[in-house]
């Protein structure tokens, strides 16, 4: 009997201990859950507070247009998402009369006139066409030319003009950098007199052989010489009222010419960063307003997206180069670029990658695809606002907006 009582007491104690352990574990779990729920609730509240909403995104990069961010923000707050999308589009046009209609219809941030726009036009007709486009817009547009010199021109060689600008490489080979700078001065003055405010130039790529892409359009294979060219164009062309668009980041380098629609750069990242980045860094530090990103698949930086659609490449441009101006794509509406757009339309991928402006031939289609992406949640409207704040701050800074 005594043995039975002892065993019973032991079992009772063990049971009480097990119950106590279970109760303690239960209370501990309940307390942890309460802490987790409280933390999640706090994080949820913070997210709801911090999550940018339409008309409430600040651009705080302390950049070259930052003195005008607050002013631009006020204007952005009164824009619809459709107007913000339009401001992000730089449409390529052949017909200046159509541009005068579409710049208002789509709220285009700007237009780039192609080589057919002014065929056989007098200089007075060119001026009148630009004035018409500008006066048709509710928000003053960027009026862009691509006057590199040589065979890539918008006005010279097309309109009835006495001006002829040779390619920078030919000028440099014959007269050195000072000769190039003199021609750049003449070019900027001429474009400004006609009514342009942006030249999609200079080319900063560094090919070293005639069989390489961009050779005839570039200045030199030497990064330091080209850096001086970039710095001069940013400082002195822009002082004359013509913004520059340094191109084509991160650089075509020594890629052989090819008939392939998508050019592939297989060089390693360190080679590109130590050489091809230098002219863009110099131009950025000198205050260049625009940098154009190429459509090259730069495998050393991003093997999935072409550069103009790559978030990685855009982070390099912002963080490594330190560029705070307008990032613009090269022309991105080619069907095969969709294969390098992460499953999105190229225009949508361009917005998500971090471009401020998107250069397109079919701006109607780009406008629709971006609007659809905003409406279905693929693009946060706050992204549009941030880009538009920078674009409009630029326009205020150069006097396009008063």
SULURGI-V824804 format. One line per field, one symbol per residue. ss: DSSP state (h for helix, s for strand, l for the rest). psi: psi as a letter, one per 20 degrees, with the letter a starting at -180 (. if undefined). Layout:
ss->???
psi->???
This chain:
ss->lhhhhhhhhhhhhhhhhhhhhhhhhhhhhhhhhhhhhhhhhhhhhhhhhhlllllllllllllllhhhhhhhhhhhllllhhhhhhhlsssssllhhhhhhhhhhllllssssllllllllshhhhhhhhhhhhhhlllllsssslllsllslllllllslllllllhhhhhhhhhhhhhhhhhhhhhhhhhhhlllsslllsllllllllsllllllllllhhhhhhhhhhhhhhhhhlllsssssssllllllslllllllsslllhhhhhhhhhhhhhhhhhllllsssslllssllllllllhhhlhhhhhhhhhhlllllsssslllllhhhhhhlllllhhhhhhhhlllssssllhhhhhhhhhhhhhlllllhhhhhhhhhhhhhhhhhlllll
psi->gggghggggghgggghgggggggggghgghgghggghgghgghgggghghoprpjlpqokikaijhijggghghghijqrhghgghhipnppqhohghhhghhhgjlphrqopaiihkpjqrhhhgghghhgggiiqhppqpoqrmmhrcinqhfpigrnqipporqhgggghhjahhhghghhgggggghghhjqippmrrpjqlqjqhjqpjgiirgriphgghghggggggghghhjjoqqopqnqjphckpqqqiqhoppojqqhhgghifhhghhgghghikphqppprkqnnhigoigqqgijohghhhggggghkpjbppqrrpimqhiihikjkirqhhghgghhjqgqooqgmhggggghgghhghjjhpphhgghgghggghgghghjjhq.
